[in-house]
Amino acid sequence: MAKQVAIHGSKPQPLPRASQKYPSGRNCEHPDCTTKLSTYNKRSKCWAHADMKVPRLRGRKPAAGSA
């Protein structure tokens, strides 16, 4: 006789929240740039003209003027 194995499952979970969308048809606001922005891009400039943001990977944020 074959060995019986129990099958375990889980309840169906709700779908994740939808990503936020921004108006379609937007262009980069930098002069002479015709790059069309994605509806998921919240910035007003394309990647080439956006200000660089450096993430803080660990530790505390340094106090102003201490560095």
C-alpha positions in Angstrom: 0.0 0.0 0.0 1.3 3.5 -0.8 2.3 6.0 1.8 -0.2 8.8 2.3 1.1 12.3 2.3 -1.0 15.3 3.5 -1.1 18.3 1.3 -1.1 21.7 3.0 -2.3 24.9 1.4 -3.0 28.5 2.4 -5.9 30.8 2.0 -6.0 33.1 -1.0 -4.4 36.4 -0.2 -5.7 39.8 -1.5 -3.9 41.4 -4.5 -1.1 43.9 -3.7 -1.9 47.6 -4.0 -1.6 48.9 -7.6 1.4 51.1 -8.4 0.7 54.9 -8.4 0.4 56.4 -11.9 1.0 59.9 -13.1 -0.5 61.7 -16.1 0.5 60.2 -19.5 2.1 62.2 -22.3 4.5 64.2 -20.1 7.9 65.2 -21.4 11.1 66.0 -19.6 11.0 69.7 -18.4 14.7 70.2 -19.3 15.1 72.6 -22.3 15.7 70.8 -25.6 14.9 67.4 -24.2 12.1 65.5 -25.9 12.2 62.3 -23.7 8.7 61.1 -22.9 8.3 60.2 -19.2 6.8 57.0 -18.0 3.4 57.1 -16.2 5.2 55.5 -13.2 7.9 58.2 -13.0 6.9 60.8 -10.4 9.8 63.1 -11.3 9.4 65.9 -13.9 12.8 65.2 -15.6 14.2 62.1 -17.3 17.0 60.1 -15.8 19.7 62.0 -17.7 18.6 65.4 -16.4 17.3 64.5 -12.9 19.4 65.6 -9.9 21.5 62.8 -8.5 20.2 61.4 -5.2 22.7 59.5 -3.0 21.0 57.0 -0.7 22.1 56.7 2.9 23.1 53.0 3.2 23.7 52.7 6.9 24.3 54.8 10.0 23.0 58.2 11.0 22.5 61.2 8.8 25.5 63.5 9.4 24.8 66.8 11.2 24.9 69.9 9.0 28.4 71.3 8.7 30.1 68.3 10.4 31.6 66.8 7.3 
